[in-house]
Each structure stands twice: as C-alpha cells, then as structure tokens.
Amino acid sequence: MKKLLLSLLLGSMTFQGFSQGNVYKQETGKFEGLAMTPPMGWNSWNTFATNIDEKMVKETADIMVSSGMAAAGYNYIVLDDGWMAKERDSNGDLVPDPVKFPGGMKALIDYVHSKGLKFGLYNCAGTKTCAGYPGTRGCEYQDARFYAKLEIDFLKYDWCNTAGINAPEAYGTMSNALKKAGRPIVFSLCEWGDTQVWNWGKPIGNLWRISGDIYPCFDCEYKHPENWSSWGFMKIVEMRKDIRKFSGPDHWNDFDMMEVGNEMNDTEDKSHFAMWCMMASPLIAGNDFRKMSKETLAILTNKELIAVNQDKLGIQGFKLSAEEGLEVWVKPLSDGNWAVTFLNRTDAPKKINFDWKKNPIKDVDFGFEADFNKTVFKIKDLWKNKEAGTTKKNFTADLASHDVITIRLIP
Ligand code: GAL
C-alpha cells in the first residue's frame, strides 16, 4: 500500500513537472468555413479612396438591396483605408473618423446589418496604413477585440509600412487575435503576393490578394511616380494564372476589387467580369452604385456568370489555348459541366471557329477532363442566356476587340 501511494505521488509530481510552463495552448488558425464560395460585395477604395463618409455608405447599402445586387449575391460592404482618425484614443483604441462618421461606426454597422448585409473594415499589418492612418502593428489583440465589439464581419489587412516584419508571422498573429476575440470575421490578406502568400496563407486567411493594385484598363501597366505600378485586369490574370492549385473553398486567390463601371467601356467591363468569374476570384465591386448604369448593373448581376464564379467546386480556371490573340479559358464546374470563355485580346475583331474534337480539355492540376470525341456537351451562351447547339459542330462566332463569349458546356 505504501509503495502504491509513493508511486502515485511520484507519478503526479512527474506529470506536474512535465506540464509546468506549458499549460496554456493558444487557439490558432482562421475561422474555418466563412468563405466556401468566393466572397461577393463592395469596397470603397477603387472609386472613393479615402473620401468616404456615412451618407455615401448608407446610400451604397440601400442600392445594394434595391438594385438587385444583394439578391444576386453581393453582401459585404467594406470600408477600405481612410475610415479612422489620425490618432488612437487614450486607451490605445482605434477611433473612427468623427467627421466622416458623425453617427458613429457602430450605428453605421447596425444600419448595414439591418439591411441584411455584412460589414467589413480595413487596416494594415504595419505601423501605419498606406494612407497614413494608425496601423495595427503591436496592437493586434486590442484591435481584434475592437472589431469584434463593433460586430464587423470582414477584415482586409494590408501590407504598408512593414519594413523588417515577417509576413506569415504578422498575418498569423492577427488571425489568432481575431480567433481569440471570438467573432467570426472573414480575414482578407493583402500582401500583394510579395511573399507568395499562396504558399502560407491557407491556415491564416479566407482570401488573399495576389498582386499589386488593379487599374481600370484592359491590359495596361500604370506606373506611379513613386515607383510602383498598378495593373490592367488582364495583366493580373496573366501574372497569376499559374497559381491556380493554391486557390479553393475558404482560401481564395483574390484578383482585386473590380473596376467594372469605372473607366473602361462596357465590352471591356464584360470581359473583366467574365475573367473574374473564370478565375473564381472574390467579386468585390468597386464602382459608385449611385451612378451605376443599367449596363454595369446587368454585367455585375449576370446570374449565369455568377453561378460560374460561385460553383461549389471552387476551381480557378486556366488558359486552354491562344492563337493570335484569340484565347480560350476553361473552368471545371460541378456535375461535369465546364465554363468556357473565348477572349479577344487584340485591337481588331476576330472570327471564332473552334473545333471541339481537336481540343480536348485536360486539367492536370485538379484531374478533370473533357474529351469531345467521347462525350457530346450541350452549349449555353451565358451572356445571351440561350442554347447555342452542341459540341458536335465547331463553335463559330464573331468576337469584337476585347470582347468575350462565355458558354457553359453541359454533358
Ligand atoms: C493598397 C491596397 C489597396 C488599398 C490601398 C489603401 O495597398 O492594395 O487595395 O487598400 O492600399 O491605401
């Protein structure tokens, strides 16, 4: 009996000794499952930069609902850089700009929620945001609690003023802080692909930017005087077409907020939207809803294209072929369907004469195939919303400069 007591005592001492200093386990990792299809919404930056205010945001939320955008799936209203005052308060908390948001941020968030929408804010992993407002560096847990208390649903987290900071660590810390604060908040990483976020972002965030900023043009590079560039939408697609296997449900390659309805013409806007759908990119509108034309609205709310983007397989498409500027992009969809986009990259019109039988599709990254010698697919034109024959015959059509035709193949 004595022996037994002694060994029990020793056992418990050893156990306590072993566990000492190691009793607290930090819960890590993002909130899982918040973005099983690419997030859809609106962000203030592309049109308004830091010129944002309560009235404009409320009007945007109202139109999101009244225009049919919300019904089409757009549900996040995200305020980008410029929502804060220049200094934290005496407790070290962030301060929403009282001039831009006289009613207070919480009231605005409640308003957006009351419309059945979700709300997002922006900050930066660095000491200051890109526009010079207080950054989160060193205040991760405090800021996460601030966001949870405000009841936001989405946080975009940028990468300015981060000299000497390790990106996976900085984003990992904020992700853990959000988890600890307890409110499920979609975490949107924005390190521009500088440290190849797609290699390390999956346990940390639900989506991540893969490039520098978008510019409202088809294929241009806009060089800023401060020695950085913004990119036309096809530049971003081309730059990141080869990292498709890193994207998928709850960990999306984010091709940036859209420029649909900004400075391009309707044809280019249509191609821009089609490519964002083909790439399974988040669909975050960046235009002024209060001035939106009916053409822009029709592009952004095209149900068939949105279904391609939101397909539950969540696979980023790829370029199947390119001949003299006539490109064919394909995306495997659930139920053996495929989306196919013919894109005219050139400045002149093109004739499409596509022989399916000579162009089998093989997706080596995800293991899907379509052999048109074995299977005949019905074709649906997704912009015209009508049947367009089958893959038994060549697909023929005229395609204007910078235009697209997007079709769905149904076995
Ligand atoms: C950039 C970011 C943009 C926008 C801007 C705000 O770094 O890529 O999308 O958020 O900062 O200053």
Boltz pocket constraint, residues with backbone or C-beta under 6 A from the ligand:
constraints:
  - pocket:
      binder: B
      contacts: [[A, 45], [A, 80], [A, 81], [A, 129], [A, 130], [A, 131], [A, 158], [A, 159], [A, 160], [A, 190], [A, 211], [A, 212], [A, 213]]
      max_distance: 6.0
